[in-house]
Amino acid sequence: MLHNHNGTTPADSEHSAARISSSTVPGFSADSAAPPDRLPLKGVTGEQQDLAPAITQQIRRGIQQRLQAVSVCLNLLVGGKTLPEHLEPLVLGAAGQELSRRLTALGPNTLRRIPWTWLCSSDLLLSPSGQITVYDHCLSLPQGLEQLRVSAAWVRSHLFPDWSVSSGSCRRTVLLHSGYTGSTWAASEFLANGLGIPLVQGRDMVSDRGTLRHLFSPKGHPERPSSVETLVRRIDDELLDPNCFRPDSLVGIPGLIRCWKAGQVQLLSPPGTGLAGLRSFGRMIPAMITSLLGETPLLPAVQSLDLTDPPQLALLLKNPQQWLIRTNNPEHPARPMTASSSNRGDWETRIAAIRRNPEQWTARPVSAEAATGLRIRVFSSGGAALRLLPAALATPPGPDGGVPLAAGSPRCIRLREAIPV
């Protein structure tokens, strides 16, 4: 049984990703005559292409609806409340149950509702037929902002328009990162520079009687007050606080989660967003929209197999050529694999890993239409009010519509909005 079936069926064989032209995808057109100041892209050429306003509006409304459903779900989960019976076992799994147990063990929230505020990336597929499908989203560690060929200040002006360095609204804000190496460092540095806030590590901070404080003034910011009101986090949920999550975490801040639950510090993004980024969680968002919001999903989610379900695992083993295996957590990827793209030994090793821990894996159908579409990564911020960055990354997709098997350099495209009359 497939989740979120949209009427399509898997292709019988794998198709390689094709180069996209403006005549291939509806709503996607070349615009070489556009004034260069419409978007401050560096090195814009005549091949620069835009998404039409109607497509951009559909993306905006669809992402807003998805984030609203995730907010409701996480508020129920973190508050120790019960999800609808048909959603609970599918949404939670072992990861969700553990998150709920750890957070509720700290006592009730002093806030009636947690202000879920995200810096989010969403991976979409625009198919040749014009269908927009959500493949992945990241609510805690979005990558790729630094590849947009725009200034950090320009990103801030669109994603955080109320954020003013000169007015001091960011004086009590820091960005928590895991270190000066690794795949997230470039994006963390880019974001911190754009927001005008210091980069800190867990060893620089201390929780003092419910208040989060600097042990010393951040380098380059000697005028900063010692207390912190907002923390932009760039590390995984499980590493945030050794007193709440993994006790062996060397990059988190002891006591951080208790400060957050008491309302003493705001987290961008709050705990729980790591769970929400799992592909197993993402495939259930359309059901959350229906059950928790009482609405019809505006954007369908990609089909995928729940490999913890023996009949669905059997479907993968019976027709291995029709499926591409990916990790359940997009932030901890292993090489995507199909039976035809791997040798027998590698394939058998991957299947053995799935049998040992099926919650760590998922499988998506190989699709001819998906492989000839356009894969787009869009960026947004906010909670109740969504702000969509008018620039995105685009690449030809992999055989399942997701990240290409051999990802090249993405190009930057513009998301055009209709001008109000």
C-alpha positions as CSV (number, residue, x, y, z in Angstrom):
1,M,0.0,0.0,0.0
2,L,1.4,3.4,-1.0
3,H,1.0,6.6,1.0
4,N,-0.6,9.7,-0.6
5,H,-1.3,8.0,-3.9
6,N,-1.9,10.6,-6.6
7,G,-3.1,8.4,-9.4
8,T,0.3,7.7,-11.0
9,T,2.1,4.3,-11.1
10,P,5.8,3.5,-11.0
11,A,7.6,3.1,-14.3
12,D,8.9,-0.3,-15.2
13,S,12.5,0.9,-15.6
14,E,14.8,3.7,-14.3
15,H,15.1,6.8,-16.4
16,S,18.1,9.2,-16.2
17,A,17.5,12.8,-15.4
18,A,17.0,15.0,-18.4
19,R,18.0,18.6,-19.0
20,I,15.1,21.0,-18.5
21,S,14.1,23.5,-21.2
22,S,11.4,26.2,-20.9
23,S,9.2,24.3,-23.3
24,T,9.2,21.2,-21.0
25,V,7.6,22.4,-17.9
26,P,4.4,24.6,-17.7
27,G,4.8,27.8,-15.9
28,F,8.6,27.9,-16.4
29,S,9.8,30.3,-19.0
30,A,13.0,32.1,-20.1
31,D,13.0,35.8,-19.3
32,S,16.2,37.2,-20.7
33,A,14.7,40.7,-21.1
34,A,14.0,41.1,-17.3
35,P,15.7,44.1,-15.7
36,P,18.7,43.0,-13.8
37,D,17.5,44.8,-10.6
38,R,14.4,42.7,-10.3
39,L,16.5,40.2,-8.4
40,P,20.1,41.0,-7.3
41,L,21.6,37.7,-8.7
42,K,25.2,37.8,-9.6
43,G,26.1,36.6,-13.1
44,V,22.6,36.5,-14.4
45,T,22.6,35.3,-18.1
46,G,20.1,35.1,-20.9
47,E,19.4,31.5,-19.8
48,Q,18.0,32.7,-16.4
49,Q,14.5,31.4,-16.0
50,D,11.5,32.3,-13.8
51,L,8.6,30.5,-12.2
52,A,5.4,32.1,-13.2
53,P,3.4,34.0,-10.6
54,A,0.6,31.3,-10.6
55,I,3.1,28.6,-9.8
56,T,4.7,30.7,-7.1
57,Q,1.4,31.4,-5.5
58,Q,0.5,27.7,-5.5
59,I,3.8,26.9,-3.8
60,R,3.3,29.7,-1.2
61,R,-0.2,28.5,-0.2
62,G,0.8,24.9,-0.2
63,I,3.8,25.3,2.0
64,Q,1.8,27.6,4.4
65,Q,-0.8,24.9,4.8
66,R,1.7,22.2,5.4
67,L,3.5,24.2,8.1
68,Q,0.2,24.9,9.8
69,A,-0.6,21.2,10.0
70,V,2.9,20.5,11.4
71,S,2.5,23.2,14.0
72,V,-0.8,21.7,15.3
73,C,0.7,18.2,15.3
74,L,3.8,19.2,17.2
75,N,1.9,21.2,19.7
76,L,-0.1,18.1,20.5
77,L,3.0,16.0,20.7
78,V,5.1,18.3,22.8
79,G,2.2,19.1,25.1
80,G,1.8,15.4,25.8
81,K,-1.7,15.3,24.2
82,T,-3.2,12.6,22.1
83,L,-3.1,12.6,18.3
84,P,-6.1,11.3,16.4
85,E,-6.1,7.5,16.6
86,H,-5.5,6.9,13.0
87,L,-2.5,9.3,12.9
88,E,-0.6,8.4,16.1
89,P,1.1,5.2,15.1
90,L,1.9,6.5,11.6
91,V,3.2,9.9,12.7
92,L,5.1,9.0,15.8
93,G,7.0,5.8,15.4
94,A,9.9,5.2,17.8
95,A,11.5,8.6,17.1
96,G,8.3,10.5,17.9
97,Q,7.5,8.5,21.0
98,E,11.0,9.2,22.4
99,L,10.8,12.9,21.6
100,S,7.4,13.2,23.4
101,R,8.7,11.2,26.4
102,R,11.8,13.4,26.8
103,L,10.0,16.7,26.5
104,T,7.0,15.9,28.6
105,A,9.3,14.6,31.3
106,L,10.5,18.2,31.9
107,G,7.0,19.2,33.0
108,P,4.2,21.2,31.4
109,N,4.8,24.2,29.2
110,T,4.3,27.6,30.7
111,L,3.4,28.9,27.3
112,R,-0.1,27.9,26.1
113,R,1.1,27.4,22.6
114,I,4.7,27.0,21.5
115,P,5.6,29.7,18.9
116,W,6.7,27.4,16.1
117,T,9.0,29.6,14.0
118,W,11.1,28.1,11.2
119,L,13.8,28.7,8.7
120,C,12.6,26.1,6.2
121,S,13.6,24.6,2.9
122,S,11.2,22.6,0.8
123,D,12.2,20.3,-2.1
124,L,9.5,20.3,-4.8
125,L,9.1,18.6,-8.2
126,L,7.5,20.4,-11.0
127,S,6.5,17.7,-13.5
128,P,6.1,18.1,-17.2
129,S,2.3,18.0,-16.7
130,G,2.5,21.0,-14.3
131,Q,1.9,19.0,-11.1
132,I,3.8,20.3,-8.0
133,T,4.7,17.5,-5.6
134,V,6.5,17.9,-2.2
135,Y,9.5,15.5,-1.8
136,D,11.3,16.7,1.3
137,H,11.4,19.6,3.7
138,C,13.9,20.7,6.3
139,L,12.8,22.7,9.3
140,S,16.0,22.9,11.3
141,L,19.1,22.7,9.1
142,P,18.2,23.9,5.6
143,Q,21.2,23.8,3.2
144,G,21.7,25.8,0.0
145,L,21.1,29.5,0.9
146,E,24.8,30.2,0.4
147,Q,24.5,28.8,-3.2
148,L,21.9,31.3,-4.3
149,R,24.5,33.9,-5.5
150,V,22.8,36.6,-3.5
151,S,23.9,38.7,-0.6
152,A,23.2,37.6,3.0
153,A,21.6,41.0,3.6
154,W,19.2,40.4,0.7
155,V,18.2,37.1,2.2
156,R,17.5,38.8,5.5
157,S,15.4,41.5,4.0
158,H,13.1,38.9,2.5
159,L,13.0,36.2,5.1
160,F,13.3,38.4,8.2
161,P,12.0,41.9,7.1
162,D,11.4,42.9,10.8
163,W,14.9,42.0,11.8
164,S,16.9,45.2,12.1
165,V,20.6,45.2,13.1
166,S,20.6,49.0,13.6
167,S,17.5,49.0,15.9
168,G,19.0,46.4,18.2
169,S,16.3,43.8,17.6
170,C,18.9,41.1,17.2
171,R,21.2,42.1,20.1
172,R,20.1,39.3,22.3
173,T,20.3,36.6,19.5
174,V,23.0,34.1,18.7
175,L,23.4,31.3,16.2
176,L,24.3,27.9,17.7
177,H,26.5,25.7,15.5
178,S,28.4,22.5,15.9
179,G,31.8,23.6,14.8
180,Y,33.9,25.2,12.0
181,T,33.9,22.1,9.8
182,G,31.2,19.9,8.3
183,S,28.5,20.3,5.7
184,T,26.5,22.9,7.7
185,W,29.3,25.4,8.4
186,A,29.0,27.4,5.2
187,A,25.3,27.9,5.5
188,S,25.6,28.8,9.2
189,E,28.2,31.4,8.5
190,F,26.2,32.9,5.6
191,L,23.1,33.1,7.8
192,A,24.9,34.6,10.8
193,N,26.4,37.3,8.6
194,G,23.1,38.1,7.1
195,L,21.3,38.4,10.4
196,G,24.2,40.3,12.0
197,I,24.4,37.8,15.0
198,P,27.4,36.0,16.5
199,L,28.2,32.4,16.0
200,V,28.5,30.4,19.3
201,Q,29.0,26.9,20.3
202,G,27.6,25.0,23.3
203,R,30.7,25.6,25.4
204,D,30.2,29.4,25.0
205,M,26.8,29.3,26.7
206,V,25.3,28.4,30.1
207,S,21.8,28.0,31.6
208,D,21.7,30.1,34.8
209,R,18.5,29.8,36.9
210,G,16.3,29.6,33.8
211,T,18.2,32.3,31.8
212,L,20.5,31.5,28.9
213,R,23.8,33.5,29.2
214,H,27.1,33.9,27.4
215,L,30.1,32.7,29.4
216,F,31.9,35.6,27.7
217,S,31.1,38.2,25.0
218,P,31.2,36.6,21.5
219,K,34.2,37.4,19.4
220,G,33.6,40.7,17.4
221,H,30.5,41.6,19.6
222,P,32.0,43.0,22.9
223,E,28.9,45.1,23.4
224,R,26.5,42.2,23.6
225,P,24.5,41.7,26.8
226,S,25.2,38.5,28.6
227,S,21.6,37.1,28.4
228,V,20.1,35.6,25.3
229,E,16.5,35.8,24.2
230,T,16.6,34.1,20.8
231,L,18.8,31.2,19.7
232,V,19.0,30.2,16.0
233,R,20.0,26.6,16.2
234,R,22.0,24.7,13.5
235,I,22.4,21.4,15.2
236,D,20.1,18.3,15.4
237,D,17.4,17.9,18.0
238,E,19.2,15.0,19.7
239,L,22.3,17.2,20.3
240,L,20.6,20.3,21.6
241,D,20.7,19.6,25.3
242,P,22.5,16.7,27.0
243,N,20.2,17.0,30.0
244,C,17.2,16.2,27.8
245,F,18.4,14.4,24.7
246,R,21.7,12.6,24.1
247,P,23.7,12.8,27.3
248,D,27.0,12.4,25.3
249,S,26.3,15.6,23.2
250,L,29.4,17.9,23.3
251,V,27.8,20.6,21.1
252,G,24.6,21.3,23.0
253,I,23.8,23.5,26.0
254,P,22.8,21.8,29.3
255,G,19.5,23.2,30.5
256,L,18.5,24.8,27.1
257,I,15.3,22.9,26.7
258,R,14.1,23.7,30.2
259,C,14.7,27.4,29.5
260,W,12.7,27.1,26.2
261,K,9.8,25.3,27.8
262,A,9.7,27.9,30.5
263,G,9.4,30.6,27.9
264,Q,12.7,32.2,28.7
265,V,14.3,31.7,25.3
266,Q,12.9,31.4,21.8
267,L,14.3,28.7,19.6
268,L,14.4,29.0,15.8
269,S,13.6,26.2,15.1
270,P,12.1,24.5,18.2
271,P,12.7,20.9,19.2
272,G,10.5,18.5,17.2
273,T,11.4,20.0,13.9
274,G,14.0,17.2,13.4
275,L,11.2,14.7,13.7
276,A,9.1,16.8,11.3
277,G,11.9,16.6,8.7
278,L,11.8,12.8,8.5
279,R,10.4,11.4,5.3
280,S,8.2,9.1,7.2
281,F,6.6,12.1,8.9
282,G,6.4,14.1,5.7
283,R,4.4,11.5,3.9
284,M,1.7,11.8,6.6
285,I,1.3,15.6,6.3
286,P,-1.6,15.4,3.8
287,A,-3.4,13.2,6.4
288,M,-2.6,15.8,9.1
289,I,-4.0,18.6,6.9
290,T,-7.2,16.6,6.5
291,S,-7.6,15.5,10.1
292,L,-6.1,18.4,12.1
293,L,-7.0,21.4,9.8
294,G,-10.2,20.0,8.1
295,E,-8.8,21.1,4.7
296,T,-7.9,19.5,1.4
297,P,-4.1,19.3,0.8
298,L,-3.0,21.9,-1.7
299,L,0.2,20.1,-2.6
300,P,0.4,16.3,-2.8
301,A,3.3,14.5,-1.2
302,V,5.5,12.0,-3.0
303,Q,4.5,8.3,-2.7
304,S,6.8,6.2,-0.5
305,L,6.9,2.8,1.1
306,D,6.7,2.3,4.9
307,L,9.4,-0.3,5.2
308,T,8.4,-1.1,8.8
309,D,5.3,-2.7,7.2
310,P,6.1,-6.3,6.1
311,P,3.8,-6.2,3.0
312,Q,5.4,-3.0,1.8
313,L,8.9,-4.3,2.4
314,A,7.8,-7.4,0.4
315,L,6.7,-5.1,-2.5
316,L,10.2,-3.5,-2.6
317,L,11.9,-7.0,-2.6
318,K,9.5,-8.3,-5.3
319,N,10.0,-5.4,-7.7
320,P,13.4,-3.9,-6.8
321,Q,13.9,-2.2,-10.2
322,Q,10.9,0.0,-9.6
323,W,12.1,1.6,-6.3
324,L,14.9,3.8,-5.2
325,I,16.0,3.5,-1.6
326,R,16.8,6.6,0.5
327,T,17.4,7.3,4.1
328,N,14.4,8.3,6.2
329,N,16.4,11.3,7.5
330,P,17.4,13.6,4.6
331,E,20.1,15.2,6.8
332,H,21.9,11.9,7.3
333,P,22.0,10.6,3.8
334,A,23.5,7.4,2.4
335,R,23.9,7.0,-1.3
336,P,20.5,6.6,-3.0
337,M,20.3,3.1,-4.5
338,T,18.3,1.1,-7.0
339,A,18.9,-2.5,-7.8
340,S,20.0,-1.5,-11.3
341,S,22.5,1.2,-10.0
342,S,24.3,-1.1,-7.6
343,N,26.1,-4.4,-7.7
344,R,24.6,-7.4,-6.0
345,G,26.8,-7.2,-2.9
346,D,25.9,-3.6,-2.3
347,W,22.3,-4.2,-2.8
348,E,22.2,-7.2,-0.4
349,T,24.1,-5.1,2.2
350,R,21.5,-2.4,1.9
351,I,18.6,-4.8,2.2
352,A,20.2,-6.3,5.3
353,A,20.5,-2.8,6.8
354,I,16.8,-2.2,6.1
355,R,15.8,-5.5,7.8
356,R,17.9,-4.6,10.9
357,N,16.4,-1.1,11.2
358,P,13.5,-0.4,8.8
359,E,12.7,2.9,10.4
360,Q,15.9,4.4,9.0
361,W,14.9,3.8,5.4
362,T,12.2,4.6,2.8
363,A,11.7,3.7,-0.9
364,R,10.2,5.8,-3.6
365,P,9.0,4.7,-7.1
366,V,11.1,5.3,-10.1
367,S,9.1,7.5,-12.4
368,A,9.6,8.5,-16.0
369,E,7.6,11.8,-15.5
370,A,9.5,12.6,-12.3
371,A,12.9,12.1,-14.0
372,T,12.0,14.6,-16.7
373,G,10.6,17.3,-14.3
374,L,12.4,20.1,-12.5
375,R,13.6,19.7,-8.9
376,I,13.3,23.0,-7.0
377,R,14.5,23.9,-3.5
378,V,12.6,26.9,-2.1
379,F,13.3,28.7,1.2
380,S,10.8,30.3,3.6
381,S,10.6,31.6,7.1
382,G,8.0,32.3,9.8
383,G,5.2,30.4,11.4
384,A,1.8,31.9,11.3
385,A,2.9,34.3,8.5
386,L,5.0,32.7,5.8
387,R,7.7,34.6,4.0
388,L,8.9,33.0,0.7
389,L,12.3,33.9,-0.6
390,P,11.9,34.9,-4.3
391,A,14.9,32.8,-5.4
392,A,15.3,29.1,-5.5
393,L,17.7,26.4,-6.5
394,A,16.9,24.2,-9.5
395,T,18.4,20.9,-10.7
396,P,17.3,18.0,-13.0
397,P,15.9,15.4,-10.6
398,G,17.0,11.9,-9.8
399,P,15.0,8.9,-11.1
400,D,12.5,9.1,-8.2
401,G,12.1,12.9,-8.5
402,G,14.4,13.6,-5.6
403,V,18.0,14.6,-5.2
404,P,20.0,13.4,-8.3
405,L,22.1,10.4,-7.9
406,A,25.1,12.4,-9.1
407,A,24.2,16.0,-8.0
408,G,25.8,18.8,-10.0
409,S,25.9,22.5,-9.3
410,P,22.3,23.8,-9.0
411,R,21.3,27.0,-10.8
412,C,19.3,29.8,-9.3
413,I,15.9,30.7,-10.6
414,R,13.4,33.4,-9.6
415,L,10.0,33.0,-8.1
416,R,7.8,35.7,-9.5
417,E,4.9,37.0,-7.6
418,A,1.8,38.7,-9.1
419,I,1.9,42.4,-8.5
420,P,-1.2,43.6,-6.5
421,V,-3.4,46.0,-8.5
